[in-house]
Amino acid sequence: MEILRLLPLVLLFVTVQPWYVQASGMHEMGGFWKRAEAERSEASVQERAARGVLTRLLPNHSSSFELRIVSKEDCSGKYCFHIRNHPSSGLQAAGAAPEISILGTTGVELCAGLHWYIKYWCGAHVSWDKTGGAQLLTIPPPGSLPQLQDGGITIHRVVEWNYYQNVVTSSYSYVWWKWDQWEKEIDWMALQGINLPLAFTGQEAIWQRVFQSKTFNLTKSDLDDYFGGPAFLAWARMGNLHRWGGPLPQAWLDQQLQLQIRILSRMRDLGMTPVLPAFSGNVPAAISKIYPNAKITRLGEWNTVDGDPRWCCTYLLDPTDPLFVEIGKAFILQQIEEYGGTQHIYNCDTFNENQPPTDDPVYIAALGAVVFEAMNAGDQDAIWLMQGWLFAADDSYWQPPQMQALLHSVPVGKMIVLDLFADVKPVWQRSNHFYGIPYIWCMLHNFGGNLEMYGRLDVVGAGPIEALTSPNSTMVGVGMCMEGIEQNPVVYDLMSEMAFRNGSVDVENWVEAYSARRYGKSVADARTAWKILHRSIYNCSDGIADHNGDTIVDFPDNSPILQLSVLNGESSQSRLRLTSNSIHSKLSTKQQLLGHPPHLWYSPRDAARALQFLLASGDSLGDNQPYRYDVVDLTRQVLSKLANQLLSQILADFQVQNVAKVEMTSDCFLELLSDLDTLLSSSDGFLLGPWLEDAKALSTTEADKKLYEWNARTQITMWFDNTPDKPSPLHDYANKMWSGLIRDYYQPRASLYIGFLKQALYQNSSFPFDAWREQWIALTNNWQDATDLYPVHPEGDALKIAQTLYAKYFINESLFIH
């Protein structure tokens, strides 16, 4: 296929007026929803799946609720749930009959209705296990559930879709999961009302079937060079790297395919619409041997140290080559065969961090048309779900003509765009609602799966409503697109409600009620703590992409003098904002982060005050697990910012050659790291052990076990390749504040750096930067290759440890944070 053959079709889509496109796009999406409803699992299947969620969450209340699917006509033509008193409530013995009826248009609405009821009538709270788990003690026993007034309540979806996941979440969070963990996660999704989840697990097995078929005739060895290792699959899929962390064992491919089949089955049973991957043009290098005339481009270097060809520089098939549609069609058809069908929505990001070779709108439109044709060839009902990250991250290239060319390059109603970073840099505002194309307002929030208390609650509580009610809006959903999960539960609790909110949220009152639900009671000091947190940590307004660069987890690869200027904010790159000259890559561009201080958007004194009030609630809340998680998390946050201050003081004293102060403050700094490790060891949510043990548990041979553990250790430390004297540009991108990792990696690394500082002072010499680098890299590589065991269960009393550390660092030692 040549570009010229597509021009008549392309020009039709490019030249129509934006608001004609808008009206038609929304109408065409309506046709898709009708088709989706017809293909959705039967009502009895969805009811059974929703009851499974209920039974796993509230086993003693499995008979207390009626869960029943109703039609959209019963919801004024929309998706909704009704919560009502059951007619038989109070007429039979306690627990013998349903008390509450929850009626919903799909299994997801049934679960969302259940969650809404226990949340707002029973004062309960549901969270990830690692962030404290659920607080269900406030739910009365069967026979005593709170009744509703005035015939109950009806909650409509204000937008059709509630999207979930990021293309890299599969590597940062889900990579080592088995079915029991996935089952809990899908339950959590359903309770939050998520109906459009990404489903990327196991796709390498599909690609293996496609590329080893008689049509393409590649070998296992060819694919070993193509696939990344387990912890790096997301970036191999995007064409950033190949083979790094591999080769993938056949057992892995087979396991993940079977896991994906179970994931899809459960999602479909609940009435969800799983989003499957589509072909983006990334191909194995060996395909050029089979198709020597194919238009294949070797891409440039991506974050390697020196362009090592073993994993650098992947290959992109030109969309104008006829092979593009052939491969794309084969991939879609193979998924349909393996998974017993499809829900017709596919994610593809050919242009994500890969600029087309020209900014000619006609050329861009032609490329977009071919990318869609590859999907449509395998599924005539296909809809292209595209991440809008490229428009936010590279807005110097994606100007209005280029954006419109790509967005209008497919038939009207056949594309949905994720406004991926709408919580910080909404694209809908500068593109007139994506020039009429349906889009989903998304919160990105987290990079690299870092553990950092951060949020923009006021934006979350108002931003989607602003977009939806803005003139000519084409918004069709809300989404949560974090790179890593199991952090900041308050942010995700609020964001998940926005699919059902028809007005802005009074966030201050919502947060107060949240603390009572999360802890099972309203305690004055806890309310005060959360009021402070809402106005400080959870009210970031500086427009900076939050990636945890705290000294403990991202120790400076700089000379002391240069690093001091960075920490003092004197660097010209001291802030990372998403502008045309500052592209924060989906994975990282860690080089752009060099030269900026750790992100600080609030007064650390406020955080310390919030901790003081939260700890004062210990007598009332000490047995509550969500409370204990929050105590550890906030203590960790406060201590990590104190560590930044201590390092600045160490470097300032080094600069004036004050040996005594360097000695004293560095001892305090290293002791703080040791204390922090002890604190984190007391909480399930901050342990290294489960990450490593889950990785090893998937292995079937000793060789696989070693490979998986190396993958797990490498991702959270050096990330990518290095030489003996050059670290990876991506080092510490996926950093984690985990017990064990601090003790055996972060603390020894900091101690090494401080040792060289002292040596330079004692010898009256310059800082031996090269020697520091070489020893740090050796330390890292040795830790990546190690097989030490780490605890998988917490040790110690989290509340007592936190109280002791607060007294030590903020009362007895008077280390006040500036």
MITOR-613227 format. One record per residue (C-alpha): residue in one letter; x, y negated, z. Coordinates in steps of 0.1 Angstrom, whole numbers, plus 5000, padded with zeros to 4 digits. Layout:
# residues N
("a",(X,Y,Z));
...
***
This chain:
# residues 818
("m",(5000,5000,5000));
("e",(5013,4966,4991));
("i",(5005,4933,5008));
("l",(4990,4919,4976));
("r",(4963,4945,4975));
("l",(4950,4933,5009));
("l",(4950,4896,5001));
("p",(4913,4893,4990));
("l",(4901,4909,5022));
("v",(4926,4890,5044));
("l",(4917,4856,5029));
("l",(4880,4863,5036));
("f",(4887,4867,5073));
("v",(4912,4839,5076));
("t",(4891,4813,5059));
("v",(4858,4817,5077));
("q",(4849,4791,5103));
("p",(4858,4800,5138));
("w",(4823,4798,5153));
("y",(4808,4819,5125));
("v",(4834,4845,5135));
("q",(4823,4840,5171));
("a",(4787,4846,5165));
("s",(4793,4876,5142));
("g",(4819,4890,5165));
("m",(4796,4890,5195));
("h",(4768,4906,5174));
("e",(4791,4933,5161));
("m",(4802,4941,5196));
("g",(4766,4946,5204));
("g",(4764,4973,5178));
("f",(4794,4990,5194));
("w",(4778,4990,5229));
("k",(4747,5007,5215));
("r",(4769,5034,5200));
("a",(4788,5038,5232));
("e",(4756,5042,5252));
("a",(4745,5069,5228));
("e",(4778,5088,5231));
("r",(4781,5084,5269));
("s",(4778,5115,5291));
("e",(4743,5126,5300));
("a",(4727,5110,5330));
("s",(4729,5142,5350));
("v",(4766,5145,5344));
("q",(4772,5109,5355));
("e",(4750,5113,5385));
("r",(4770,5144,5395));
("a",(4803,5126,5390));
("a",(4791,5097,5411));
("r",(4780,5120,5439));
("g",(4814,5135,5439));
("v",(4829,5101,5446));
("l",(4803,5096,5474));
("t",(4811,5130,5489));
("r",(4849,5124,5489));
("l",(4845,5090,5504));
("l",(4817,5097,5529));
("p",(4813,5134,5533));
("n",(4789,5130,5563));
("h",(4766,5108,5542));
("s",(4763,5129,5511));
("s",(4726,5132,5516));
("s",(4720,5097,5528));
("f",(4720,5082,5493));
("e",(4700,5087,5462));
("l",(4721,5081,5431));
("r",(4701,5078,5399));
("i",(4709,5066,5364));
("v",(4684,5041,5349));
("s",(4682,5026,5315));
("k",(4694,4991,5306));
("e",(4657,4982,5301));
("d",(4653,4986,5338));
("c",(4681,4960,5342));
("s",(4667,4934,5318));
("g",(4688,4947,5290));
("k",(4721,4945,5309));
("y",(4743,4968,5329));
("c",(4734,4966,5366));
("f",(4728,4984,5398));
("h",(4698,4982,5422));
("i",(4702,4989,5459));
("r",(4669,4997,5477));
("n",(4655,5014,5507));
("h",(4646,5050,5498));
("p",(4608,5057,5501));
("s",(4615,5086,5525));
("s",(4638,5066,5547));
("g",(4629,5071,5584));
("l",(4603,5097,5577));
("q",(4624,5128,5584));
("a",(4651,5138,5608));
("a",(4684,5119,5607));
("g",(4705,5129,5577));
("a",(4678,5152,5563));
("a",(4666,5127,5536));
("p",(4680,5098,5516));
("e",(4679,5064,5533));
("i",(4692,5042,5505));
("s",(4686,5044,5467));
("i",(4712,5032,5444));
("l",(4701,5030,5408));
("g",(4726,5021,5380));
("t",(4730,5021,5343));
("t",(4761,5043,5344));
("g",(4780,5064,5369));
("v",(4803,5035,5374));
("e",(4775,5012,5383));
("l",(4763,5038,5408));
("c",(4797,5039,5425));
("a",(4800,5001,5423));
("g",(4765,4998,5439));
("l",(4776,5023,5467));
("h",(4807,5002,5473));
("w",(4787,4969,5473));
("y",(4763,4984,5499));
("i",(4789,4997,5524));
("k",(4809,4965,5519));
("y",(4781,4939,5524));
("w",(4756,4959,5546));
("c",(4779,4981,5566));
("g",(4810,4959,5568));
("a",(4833,4986,5553));
("h",(4864,4982,5532));
("v",(4880,5004,5505));
("s",(4917,5001,5496));
("w",(4945,5022,5482));
("d",(4959,5047,5508));
("k",(4993,5031,5507));
("t",(4978,4997,5516));
("g",(4961,5009,5547));
("g",(4933,5030,5532));
("a",(4896,5026,5538));
("q",(4880,5012,5569));
("l",(4847,5032,5572));
("l",(4842,5032,5610));
("t",(4816,5004,5607));
("i",(4793,5026,5587));
("p",(4765,5039,5610));
("p",(4759,5076,5611));
("p",(4733,5093,5589));
("g",(4698,5083,5598));
("s",(4709,5048,5609));
("l",(4720,5031,5578));
("p",(4711,4994,5575));
("q",(4679,4987,5556));
("l",(4675,4961,5530));
("q",(4649,4933,5530));
("d",(4625,4921,5503));
("g",(4626,4952,5482));
("g",(4664,4954,5479));
("i",(4689,4937,5456));
("t",(4698,4939,5419));
("i",(4733,4930,5408));
("h",(4740,4925,5370));
("r",(4773,4927,5353));
("v",(4779,4892,5340));
("v",(4803,4906,5314));
("e",(4802,4941,5299));
("w",(4838,4952,5306));
("n",(4859,4955,5337));
("y",(4894,4964,5323));
("y",(4922,4980,5343));
("q",(4959,4987,5339));
("n",(4989,4975,5320));
("v",(5009,4995,5295));
("v",(5037,4998,5320));
("t",(5017,5008,5350));
("s",(5020,5044,5338));
("s",(5057,5042,5345));
("y",(5059,5019,5375));
("s",(5031,5035,5395));
("y",(5016,5067,5380));
("v",(5046,5084,5365));
("w",(5050,5111,5392));
("w",(5013,5116,5400));
("k",(4994,5149,5401));
("w",(4957,5154,5398));
("d",(4949,5148,5435));
("q",(4964,5113,5433));
("w",(4947,5106,5400));
("e",(4913,5117,5414));
("k",(4916,5092,5442));
("e",(4926,5065,5418));
("i",(4897,5072,5395));
("d",(4874,5072,5425));
("w",(4888,5038,5434));
("m",(4883,5025,5399));
("a",(4847,5036,5399));
("l",(4840,5020,5433));
("q",(4855,4987,5420));
("g",(4833,4988,5389));
("i",(4860,4995,5364));
("n",(4846,5009,5332));
("l",(4874,5002,5306));
("p",(4906,5019,5319));
("l",(4938,5024,5299));
("a",(4944,5062,5295));
("f",(4980,5066,5283));
("t",(4991,5097,5301));
("g",(5004,5126,5280));
("q",(5006,5109,5246));
("e",(5041,5123,5240));
("a",(5026,5157,5236));
("i",(5002,5143,5209));
("w",(5032,5127,5191));
("q",(5050,5161,5193));
("r",(5021,5178,5175));
("v",(5020,5150,5149));
("f",(5057,5148,5141));
("q",(5064,5185,5143));
("s",(5035,5193,5119));
("k",(5042,5204,5084));
("t",(5034,5169,5072));
("f",(5063,5152,5090));
("n",(5085,5183,5098));
("l",(5106,5168,5126));
("t",(5124,5189,5151));
("k",(5125,5191,5189));
("s",(5160,5176,5188));
("d",(5147,5147,5167));
("l",(5120,5140,5193));
("d",(5145,5143,5222));
("d",(5162,5113,5207));
("y",(5129,5095,5203));
("f",(5112,5099,5237));
("g",(5125,5082,5268));
("g",(5128,5099,5302));
("p",(5098,5102,5324));
("a",(5103,5069,5343));
("f",(5110,5050,5311));
("l",(5082,5063,5287));
("a",(5064,5029,5287));
("w",(5093,5012,5270));
("a",(5101,5040,5246));
("r",(5064,5038,5235));
("m",(5069,5001,5229));
("g",(5100,5006,5209));
("n",(5124,4989,5234));
("l",(5146,5020,5239));
("h",(5149,5057,5230));
("r",(5163,5087,5249));
("w",(5172,5068,5280));
("g",(5165,5091,5310));
("g",(5157,5120,5287));
("p",(5154,5144,5271));
("l",(5118,5152,5281));
("p",(5115,5189,5290));
("q",(5087,5208,5273));
("a",(5072,5216,5307));
("w",(5067,5178,5312));
("l",(5050,5174,5278));
("d",(5026,5203,5286));
("q",(5019,5192,5321));
("q",(5011,5157,5312));
("l",(4988,5167,5283));
("q",(4968,5189,5307));
("l",(4967,5161,5332));
("q",(4954,5137,5306));
("i",(4926,5160,5297));
("r",(4915,5161,5333));
("i",(4918,5123,5336));
("l",(4897,5117,5305));
("s",(4871,5142,5315));
("r",(4865,5126,5349));
("m",(4865,5091,5334));
("r",(4840,5101,5308));
("d",(4818,5119,5333));
("l",(4815,5087,5353));
("g",(4805,5068,5322));
("m",(4838,5050,5317));
("t",(4853,5041,5283));
("p",(4889,5052,5283));
("v",(4913,5032,5261));
("l",(4936,5055,5241));
("p",(4969,5045,5224));
("a",(4972,5038,5187));
("f",(5002,5038,5164));
("s",(5022,5005,5165));
("g",(5050,5014,5141));
("n",(5077,5027,5164));
("v",(5091,5059,5147));
("p",(5119,5084,5154));
("a",(5151,5076,5136));
("a",(5150,5110,5120));
("i",(5119,5103,5100));
("s",(5141,5084,5075));
("k",(5156,5118,5065));
("i",(5122,5131,5056));
("y",(5111,5099,5040));
("p",(5143,5082,5026));
("n",(5123,5056,5007));
("a",(5102,5045,5037));
("k",(5105,5008,5047));
("i",(5121,5013,5081));
("t",(5139,4986,5100));
("r",(5164,4991,5128));
("l",(5155,4967,5155));
("g",(5180,4946,5174));
("e",(5195,4952,5208));
("w",(5171,4951,5238));
("n",(5187,4946,5272));
("t",(5215,4972,5269));
("v",(5250,4962,5281));
("d",(5269,4967,5248));
("g",(5244,4981,5223));
("d",(5251,5017,5230));
("p",(5235,5036,5200));
("r",(5225,5065,5223));
("w",(5195,5044,5235));
("c",(5197,5011,5218));
("c",(5180,4998,5187));
("t",(5148,5016,5178));
("y",(5132,5019,5144));
("l",(5100,5001,5132));
("l",(5081,5013,5102));
("d",(5069,4984,5081));
("p",(5031,4982,5082));
("t",(5031,4976,5044));
("d",(5045,5011,5038));
("p",(5018,5037,5030));
("l",(5034,5060,5056));
("f",(5021,5036,5083));
("v",(4985,5044,5077));
("e",(4993,5081,5073));
("i",(5010,5083,5107));
("g",(4984,5062,5124));
("k",(4956,5083,5110));
("a",(4973,5115,5120));
("f",(4978,5103,5156));
("i",(4942,5093,5161));
("l",(4929,5125,5146));
("q",(4952,5146,5168));
("q",(4939,5128,5199));
("i",(4903,5134,5189));
("e",(4911,5171,5184));
("e",(4930,5175,5217));
("y",(4906,5154,5238));
("g",(4873,5166,5223));
("g",(4864,5132,5209));
("t",(4871,5095,5216));
("q",(4854,5064,5229));
("h",(4867,5045,5199));
("i",(4888,5017,5216));
("y",(4925,5019,5210));
("n",(4954,4998,5223));
("c",(4981,4987,5199));
("d",(5007,4960,5203));
("t",(5028,4960,5172));
("f",(5037,4923,5176));
("n",(5043,4924,5214));
("e",(5078,4908,5218));
("n",(5085,4916,5181));
("q",(5080,4886,5159));
("p",(5070,4892,5123));
("p",(5097,4883,5098));
("t",(5079,4852,5087));
("d",(5054,4828,5102));
("d",(5034,4827,5069));
("p",(4997,4832,5081));
("v",(4988,4852,5050));
("y",(5016,4876,5056));
("i",(5007,4879,5093));
("a",(4970,4885,5084));
("a",(4980,4912,5059));
("l",(5001,4930,5086));
("g",(4973,4929,5111));
("a",(4949,4943,5085));
("v",(4972,4973,5079));
("v",(4976,4980,5116));
("f",(4939,4981,5120));
("e",(4935,5002,5088));
("a",(4957,5029,5104));
("m",(4933,5032,5133));
("n",(4902,5030,5111));
("a",(4915,5057,5088));
("g",(4913,5082,5118));
("d",(4882,5067,5134));
("q",(4858,5046,5114));
("d",(4843,5032,5146));
("a",(4877,5021,5159));
("i",(4881,4989,5178));
("w",(4915,4974,5183));
("l",(4922,4963,5219));
("m",(4952,4940,5218));
("q",(4972,4925,5246));
("g",(4973,4888,5242));
("w",(5007,4886,5260));
("l",(5024,4876,5228));
("f",(5004,4844,5226));
("a",(5013,4834,5262));
("a",(5049,4845,5261));
("d",(5059,4832,5227));
("d",(5037,4802,5220));
("s",(5063,4784,5200));
("y",(5058,4811,5173));
("w",(5021,4818,5178));
("q",(5007,4784,5168));
("p",(4970,4781,5158));
("p",(4975,4791,5121));
("q",(4995,4822,5131));
("m",(4971,4831,5159));
("q",(4940,4828,5137));
("a",(4957,4848,5109));
("l",(4962,4878,5132));
("l",(4930,4875,5152));
("h",(4909,4872,5120));
("s",(4928,4899,5101));
("v",(4904,4927,5110));
("p",(4867,4930,5103));
("v",(4846,4909,5126));
("g",(4837,4926,5159));
("k",(4866,4951,5156));
("m",(4890,4935,5179));
("i",(4891,4927,5216));
("v",(4920,4906,5231));
("l",(4933,4908,5266));
("d",(4940,4873,5279));
("l",(4967,4891,5299));
("f",(4980,4862,5320));
("a",(4949,4841,5324));
("d",(4954,4838,5361));
("v",(4985,4816,5354));
("k",(4986,4807,5317));
("p",(4951,4812,5301));
("v",(4953,4813,5264));
("w",(4916,4810,5259));
("q",(4918,4773,5268));
("r",(4942,4764,5240));
("s",(4927,4787,5214));
("n",(4891,4777,5217));
("h",(4882,4811,5231));
("f",(4906,4830,5208));
("y",(4890,4814,5178));
("g",(4858,4834,5182));
("i",(4872,4868,5189));
("p",(4859,4887,5220));
("y",(4883,4886,5249));
("i",(4888,4898,5284));
("w",(4900,4874,5312));
("c",(4928,4892,5329));
("m",(4949,4888,5360));
("l",(4985,4900,5356));
("h",(4997,4892,5391));
("n",(5025,4918,5396));
("f",(5058,4924,5378));
("g",(5079,4956,5381));
("g",(5058,4970,5409));
("n",(5075,4947,5433));
("l",(5063,4944,5469));
("e",(5057,4907,5475));
("m",(5027,4890,5491));
("y",(5014,4867,5464));
("g",(4982,4856,5449));
("r",(4960,4829,5434));
("l",(4927,4836,5451));
("d",(4911,4803,5443));
("v",(4919,4808,5406));
("v",(4906,4844,5407));
("g",(4874,4833,5424));
("a",(4867,4806,5398));
("g",(4887,4812,5366));
("p",(4866,4839,5350));
("i",(4834,4819,5356));
("e",(4850,4788,5341));
("a",(4859,4808,5310));
("l",(4825,4825,5307));
("t",(4805,4793,5311));
("s",(4827,4772,5289));
("p",(4810,4762,5256));
("n",(4813,4787,5228));
("s",(4827,4814,5251));
("t",(4834,4848,5236));
("m",(4845,4863,5269));
("v",(4833,4899,5273));
("g",(4851,4911,5304));
("v",(4875,4907,5333));
("g",(4906,4928,5338));
("m",(4934,4936,5363));
("c",(4967,4941,5344));
("m",(4993,4944,5371));
("e",(5025,4962,5362));
("g",(5024,4980,5396));
("i",(4996,4989,5420));
("e",(4993,4995,5457));
("q",(5001,4960,5469));
("n",(4981,4928,5479));
("p",(4948,4946,5483));
("v",(4930,4913,5490));
("v",(4937,4901,5455));
("y",(4923,4932,5438));
("d",(4893,4933,5461));
("l",(4882,4898,5450));
("m",(4892,4903,5414));
("s",(4871,4935,5410));
("e",(4840,4916,5421));
("m",(4842,4890,5393));
("a",(4826,4913,5368));
("f",(4794,4910,5389));
("r",(4797,4874,5400));
("n",(4776,4848,5382));
("g",(4791,4818,5400));
("s",(4824,4807,5416));
("v",(4832,4823,5449));
("d",(4836,4803,5482));
("v",(4870,4819,5487));
("e",(4875,4805,5522));
("n",(4844,4822,5535));
("w",(4850,4853,5514));
("v",(4885,4857,5530));
("e",(4871,4853,5565));
("a",(4845,4881,5558));
("y",(4873,4901,5541));
("s",(4894,4902,5573));
("a",(4864,4914,5593));
("r",(4856,4942,5568));
("r",(4892,4952,5565));
("y",(4897,4954,5602));
("g",(4863,4966,5612));
("k",(4855,4936,5634));
("s",(4859,4899,5635));
("v",(4887,4887,5657));
("a",(4895,4850,5661));
("d",(4932,4853,5658));
("a",(4930,4875,5627));
("r",(4906,4850,5611));
("t",(4930,4822,5618));
("a",(4959,4843,5603));
("w",(4939,4849,5571));
("k",(4929,4813,5569));
("i",(4965,4803,5569));
("l",(4974,4831,5544));
("h",(4947,4819,5520));
("r",(4961,4784,5520));
("s",(4997,4794,5517));
("i",(5008,4828,5504));
("y",(4976,4834,5485));
("n",(4973,4799,5470));
("c",(5002,4798,5445));
("s",(4997,4769,5421));
("d",(5032,4762,5407));
("g",(5027,4780,5374));
("i",(5057,4803,5380));
("a",(5056,4840,5371));
("d",(5061,4857,5404));
("h",(5089,4883,5403));
("n",(5104,4892,5437));
("g",(5139,4878,5436));
("d",(5145,4878,5473));
("t",(5181,4883,5484));
("i",(5176,4916,5500));
("v",(5163,4934,5469));
("d",(5179,4913,5441));
("f",(5213,4905,5455));
("p",(5230,4878,5434));
("d",(5254,4889,5406));
("n",(5271,4855,5409));
("s",(5301,4839,5425));
("p",(5294,4824,5459));
("i",(5296,4788,5448));
("l",(5274,4792,5418));
("q",(5249,4812,5438));
("l",(5247,4785,5465));
("s",(5238,4759,5439));
("v",(5211,4783,5426));
("l",(5196,4789,5461));
("n",(5197,4751,5467));
("g",(5177,4746,5435));
("e",(5204,4728,5417));
("s",(5204,4750,5386));
("s",(5189,4737,5355));
("q",(5170,4770,5353));
("s",(5158,4769,5389));
("r",(5122,4776,5379));
("l",(5108,4802,5357));
("r",(5077,4790,5339));
("l",(5061,4805,5309));
("t",(5069,4780,5282));
("s",(5080,4783,5246));
("n",(5116,4782,5258));
("s",(5112,4806,5286));
("i",(5097,4840,5276));
("h",(5093,4863,5306));
("s",(5093,4896,5288));
("k",(5068,4923,5296));
("l",(5095,4943,5310));
("s",(5117,4915,5320));
("t",(5144,4895,5302));
("k",(5163,4896,5334));
("q",(5189,4873,5319));
("q",(5163,4845,5320));
("l",(5159,4851,5357));
("l",(5196,4845,5364));
("g",(5201,4811,5378));
("h",(5168,4806,5396));
("p",(5162,4809,5433));
("p",(5138,4833,5448));
("h",(5103,4822,5442));
("l",(5089,4802,5471));
("w",(5056,4784,5467));
("y",(5045,4780,5503));
("s",(5060,4769,5536));
("p",(5077,4799,5553));
("r",(5067,4783,5586));
("d",(5030,4788,5577));
("a",(5037,4824,5570));
("a",(5054,4828,5603));
("r",(5024,4811,5621));
("a",(5001,4835,5603));
("l",(5022,4864,5616));
("q",(5020,4850,5651));
("f",(4982,4850,5650));
("l",(4980,4884,5633));
("l",(5002,4900,5660));
("a",(4981,4883,5687));
("s",(4952,4904,5674));
("g",(4970,4936,5683));
("d",(4951,4944,5715));
("s",(4918,4944,5695));
("l",(4930,4958,5662));
("g",(4960,4980,5670));
("d",(4944,5013,5661));
("n",(4932,5000,5627));
("q",(4954,5013,5598));
("p",(4947,4984,5574));
("y",(4956,4960,5601));
("r",(4989,4979,5608));
("y",(4997,4978,5571));
("d",(4991,4940,5570));
("v",(5013,4935,5601));
("v",(5042,4954,5584));
("d",(5037,4936,5551));
("l",(5036,4901,5566));
("t",(5065,4908,5589));
("r",(5084,4921,5559));
("q",(5075,4889,5539));
("v",(5086,4866,5567));
("l",(5119,4884,5573));
("s",(5127,4886,5536));
("k",(5124,4848,5533));
("l",(5145,4844,5565));
("a",(5172,4865,5548));
("n",(5172,4841,5518));
("q",(5179,4813,5543));
("l",(5206,4832,5560));
("l",(5224,4840,5528));
("s",(5223,4803,5518));
("q",(5239,4795,5552));
("i",(5266,4821,5547));
("l",(5275,4807,5513));
("a",(5275,4771,5526));
("d",(5298,4781,5554));
("f",(5320,4800,5529));
("q",(5323,4769,5508));
("v",(5337,4748,5537));
("q",(5357,4778,5549));
("n",(5340,4781,5583));
("v",(5352,4816,5591));
("a",(5335,4818,5625));
("k",(5300,4809,5611));
("v",(5304,4832,5582));
("e",(5312,4860,5606));
("m",(5282,4852,5629));
("t",(5256,4846,5602));
("s",(5266,4876,5581));
("d",(5263,4899,5611));
("c",(5228,4885,5617));
("f",(5220,4890,5580));
("l",(5231,4926,5580));
("e",(5214,4933,5613));
("l",(5182,4919,5598));
("l",(5183,4944,5570));
("s",(5187,4972,5594));
("d",(5158,4960,5615));
("l",(5137,4956,5583));
("d",(5144,4992,5573));
("t",(5132,5003,5608));
("l",(5100,4983,5604));
("l",(5093,4997,5570));
("s",(5099,5032,5581));
("s",(5068,5029,5603));
("s",(5043,5025,5575));
("d",(5032,5049,5547));
("g",(5032,5021,5522));
("f",(5069,5013,5524));
("l",(5087,5047,5522));
("l",(5112,5057,5495));
("g",(5107,5094,5503));
("p",(5073,5099,5486));
("w",(5086,5084,5453));
("l",(5115,5108,5451));
("e",(5096,5139,5464));
("d",(5067,5133,5440));
("a",(5092,5132,5411));
("k",(5109,5164,5421));
("a",(5076,5181,5427));
("l",(5068,5180,5390));
("s",(5099,5199,5380));
("t",(5099,5236,5371));
("t",(5137,5241,5370));
("e",(5166,5228,5389));
("a",(5178,5209,5359));
("d",(5145,5192,5356));
("k",(5145,5184,5393));
("k",(5178,5166,5390));
("l",(5167,5147,5359));
("y",(5134,5135,5375));
("e",(5151,5124,5407));
("w",(5177,5105,5386));
("n",(5149,5088,5367));
("a",(5131,5078,5399));
("r",(5163,5064,5415));
("t",(5175,5046,5384));
("q",(5143,5028,5376));
("i",(5142,5010,5410));
("t",(5179,5001,5410));
("m",(5200,4995,5379));
("w",(5171,5003,5356));
("f",(5191,5006,5323));
("d",(5226,5014,5312));
("n",(5258,4999,5326));
("t",(5296,5001,5321));
("p",(5321,5003,5350));
("d",(5323,4965,5350));
("k",(5290,4953,5335));
("p",(5257,4958,5352));
("s",(5224,4962,5334));
("p",(5207,4929,5326));
("l",(5176,4946,5341));
("h",(5191,4955,5374));
("d",(5166,4952,5403));
("y",(5137,4943,5380));
("a",(5117,4971,5396));
("n",(5130,4965,5431));
("k",(5111,4979,5461));
("m",(5112,4970,5497));
("w",(5112,5006,5509));
("s",(5127,5021,5540));
("g",(5156,5043,5530));
("l",(5163,5021,5499));
("i",(5172,4992,5522));
("r",(5193,5013,5545));
("d",(5213,5033,5519));
("y",(5214,5009,5490));
("y",(5205,4973,5496));
("q",(5223,4970,5529));
("p",(5255,4986,5517));
("r",(5255,4964,5486));
("a",(5251,4933,5507));
("s",(5278,4945,5531));
("l",(5301,4950,5502));
("y",(5295,4914,5489));
("i",(5300,4899,5524));
("g",(5332,4920,5528));
("f",(5346,4904,5498));
("l",(5336,4869,5510));
("k",(5354,4875,5543));
("q",(5385,4888,5524));
("a",(5386,4857,5503));
("l",(5384,4835,5535));
("y",(5411,4855,5553));
("q",(5434,4855,5524));
("n",(5426,4819,5514));
("s",(5419,4832,5478));
("s",(5390,4829,5454));
("f",(5361,4853,5455));
("p",(5371,4886,5436));
("f",(5340,4886,5415));
("d",(5353,4914,5391));
("a",(5362,4937,5419));
("w",(5328,4931,5436));
("r",(5310,4939,5404));
("e",(5329,4971,5398));
("q",(5324,4984,5434));
("w",(5287,4974,5433));
("i",(5282,4993,5400));
("a",(5300,5023,5414));
("l",(5278,5022,5445));
("t",(5247,5020,5424));
("n",(5257,5049,5400));
("n",(5266,5071,5430));
("w",(5233,5064,5446));
("q",(5214,5072,5414));
("d",(5232,5105,5412));
("a",(5227,5114,5449));
("t",(5201,5139,5462));
("d",(5198,5128,5498));
("l",(5164,5135,5514));
("y",(5142,5108,5528));
("p",(5112,5109,5551));
("v",(5078,5112,5536));
("h",(5059,5103,5567));
("p",(5062,5071,5589));
("e",(5081,5071,5621));
("g",(5076,5047,5650));
("d",(5049,5023,5662));
("a",(5045,4997,5635));
("l",(5028,4971,5657));
("k",(5054,4974,5685));
("i",(5083,4972,5661));
("a",(5068,4941,5644));
("q",(5062,4924,5678));
("t",(5098,4931,5688));
("l",(5112,4917,5656));
("y",(5090,4886,5658));
("a",(5103,4879,5693));
("k",(5138,4886,5683));
("y",(5140,4864,5652));
("f",(5115,4837,5659));
("i",(5114,4832,5696));
("n",(5144,4845,5714));
("e",(5169,4837,5686));
("s",(5150,4805,5675));
("l",(5158,4812,5639));
("f",(5131,4788,5626));
("i",(5124,4789,5589));
("h",(5127,4756,5571));
***
